Amino acid sequence: MHYLRDKTLYQLSHYMLRWVLSQYLNLQQQQIEVDTNQYGKPSVKGCNKLFFNLSHTNGVYVIALSKNKTI
């Protein structure tokens, strides 16, 4: 990333995503492995009961979670 601010916000948003996922899955953040499908859709490797997405614009980040339904 070109700008330090963007890089920092990217890193923070992904840290927060791992923290939120760890709370829902009752796992340590280091145990969570994020994978993507052929379309780039993220998922937690080996977990088919918690779905999530991370979106961002102009420094605002949103994490969406769903149990048993894809987002």
N, C-alpha and C positions, 0 to 999 in steps of 0.2 A: 504494500500500500504506500502511496506517495506521501500522505500527510500523517504525522505522528498522532494527531487527534483521532483520525479514522482508525488507525492501527490499534490504539488504546481502547477505543469503544468496541471494536471487533473482539479484542481479547477479553474485555470485561463481559460482554454479552455472552460469549461462549463459556466463560467461567460460571456466570449466573445460570446458564442453561444446565450445565453439569450439576450445579448445586441443587437446582429444582428437581432434576431427574433423580438425583441421589436420595432426596427426601421422599419422593413418591415410590421409588423402588427399594428403599431401605438398603442401599448399597453405598460403599465409599465411592467418591468421585473417580478415583483411579480404576475402579472395577468396571466403569461404564465405557463401553466401546460403541461409538457412533458409526453407523454405516450408511451408505446411500444406495438407492436402487438405480436402475438404468436411466431414470429421468431426473436424478439428483435429489429425490425425496429422502430426507434423513429418517433414520430409525435407530433404536437401540438394538444392537446385535443380540439375537437370541430372545428378544422380548416382543411378543405379539399382542400384548394387552395394554400397552401405553403408547400413545401416538403423540407426536409433538411437531411443532414448527417454530422457527425463529424468523421474524421479519424486522426490517429496519428501514428508516428513512430520516434524513436530517438529524441524526443524533438520537433518535427515539427508537428503542428496541422493544418488541413485544414477543413474549413467549406464550404459545397456545398449547394446551395439553388436552388430551381426550382419552378416556378409558374405553377400550373395545371398539372404537369407531375411528376411522382414518380422518385426518384433517385435510 
